[in-house]
């Protein structure tokens, strides 16, 4: 599930990187080189979103709904490790 959700920001960041690369082709030498480096960096960062989504999916990270149910039920749930911290 996390993998498919990570494709949304990946798409937006890839479009941004392409726009930066396209607009840098119309610039002068110094700005052109900076735009190419920036576009490459943005596209590399875009690759991290699906990697993080795949890791979260295959590592068995619980869903957001499961985490919220665990937090609102007094700290019981698979995600909660350190015990209930209520003041006694």
FISE-106989 format. One record per residue (C-alpha): residue number from 1; x, y, z. Coordinates in steps of 0.2 Angstrom, whole numbers, plus 5000, padded with zeros to 4 digits. Example, Ala and Ser with C-alpha at 12.3 -4.5 7.8 and 13.67 -1.06 7.14 Angstrom:
2
+-----+------+------+------+
|  nr |   xx |   yy |   zz |
+-----+------+------+------+
|   1 | 5062 | 4978 | 5039 |
|   2 | 5068 | 4995 | 5036 |
+-----+------+------+------+
! end
This chain:
88
+-----+------+------+------+
|  nr |   xx |   yy |   zz |
+-----+------+------+------+
|   1 | 5000 | 5000 | 5000 |
|   2 | 5014 | 5012 | 5005 |
|   3 | 5022 | 5009 | 4988 |
|   4 | 5007 | 5014 | 4978 |
|   5 | 5005 | 5030 | 4988 |
|   6 | 5023 | 5034 | 4986 |
|   7 | 5020 | 5035 | 4967 |
|   8 | 5010 | 5051 | 4969 |
|   9 | 5024 | 5062 | 4976 |
|  10 | 5036 | 5053 | 4964 |
|  11 | 5026 | 5059 | 4949 |
|  12 | 5026 | 5077 | 4955 |
|  13 | 5044 | 5077 | 4958 |
|  14 | 5049 | 5069 | 4942 |
|  15 | 5038 | 5082 | 4933 |
|  16 | 5047 | 5096 | 4943 |
|  17 | 5064 | 5089 | 4938 |
|  18 | 5059 | 5088 | 4920 |
|  19 | 5053 | 5106 | 4920 |
|  20 | 5070 | 5112 | 4928 |
|  21 | 5079 | 5102 | 4915 |
|  22 | 5069 | 5109 | 4901 |
|  23 | 5070 | 5127 | 4907 |
|  24 | 5089 | 5125 | 4909 |
|  25 | 5091 | 5122 | 4891 |
|  26 | 5085 | 5139 | 4887 |
|  27 | 5098 | 5148 | 4899 |
|  28 | 5116 | 5154 | 4897 |
|  29 | 5131 | 5143 | 4901 |
|  30 | 5132 | 5145 | 4920 |
|  31 | 5114 | 5144 | 4924 |
|  32 | 5112 | 5130 | 4911 |
|  33 | 5125 | 5119 | 4920 |
|  34 | 5117 | 5123 | 4937 |
|  35 | 5100 | 5119 | 4930 |
|  36 | 5106 | 5102 | 4924 |
|  37 | 5114 | 5098 | 4941 |
|  38 | 5099 | 5103 | 4950 |
|  39 | 5088 | 5093 | 4939 |
|  40 | 5099 | 5077 | 4941 |
|  41 | 5098 | 5080 | 4960 |
|  42 | 5079 | 5082 | 4960 |
|  43 | 5077 | 5066 | 4949 |
|  44 | 5089 | 5056 | 4961 |
|  45 | 5078 | 5062 | 4976 |
|  46 | 5062 | 5056 | 4966 |
|  47 | 5069 | 5039 | 4966 |
|  48 | 5070 | 5038 | 4985 |
|  49 | 5051 | 5039 | 4987 |
|  50 | 5047 | 5022 | 4979 |
|  51 | 5062 | 5015 | 4988 |
|  52 | 5055 | 5021 | 5004 |
|  53 | 5037 | 5015 | 5000 |
|  54 | 5044 | 4998 | 4995 |
|  55 | 5053 | 4997 | 5011 |
|  56 | 5038 | 5001 | 5022 |
|  57 | 5027 | 4989 | 5012 |
|  58 | 5039 | 4974 | 5013 |
|  59 | 5045 | 4978 | 5031 |
|  60 | 5028 | 4976 | 5038 |
|  61 | 5025 | 4993 | 5044 |
|  62 | 5008 | 4994 | 5050 |
|  63 | 4995 | 5005 | 5041 |
|  64 | 4991 | 5023 | 5047 |
|  65 | 4974 | 5017 | 5053 |
|  66 | 4981 | 5003 | 5063 |
|  67 | 4993 | 5016 | 5071 |
|  68 | 4979 | 5028 | 5075 |
|  69 | 4968 | 5014 | 5083 |
|  70 | 4983 | 5009 | 5094 |
|  71 | 4986 | 5027 | 5100 |
|  72 | 4968 | 5030 | 5104 |
|  73 | 4965 | 5014 | 5113 |
|  74 | 4978 | 5018 | 5127 |
|  75 | 4994 | 5012 | 5119 |
|  76 | 4990 | 4994 | 5114 |
|  77 | 4994 | 4989 | 5097 |
|  78 | 5008 | 4981 | 5086 |
|  79 | 5017 | 4998 | 5083 |
|  80 | 5018 | 5002 | 5102 |
|  81 | 5034 | 4996 | 5109 |
|  82 | 5039 | 5006 | 5125 |
|  83 | 5023 | 5003 | 5135 |
|  84 | 5010 | 5015 | 5142 |
|  85 | 5018 | 5031 | 5149 |
|  86 | 5003 | 5037 | 5159 |
|  87 | 5006 | 5046 | 5176 |
|  88 | 5001 | 5034 | 5190 |
+-----+------+------+------+
! end
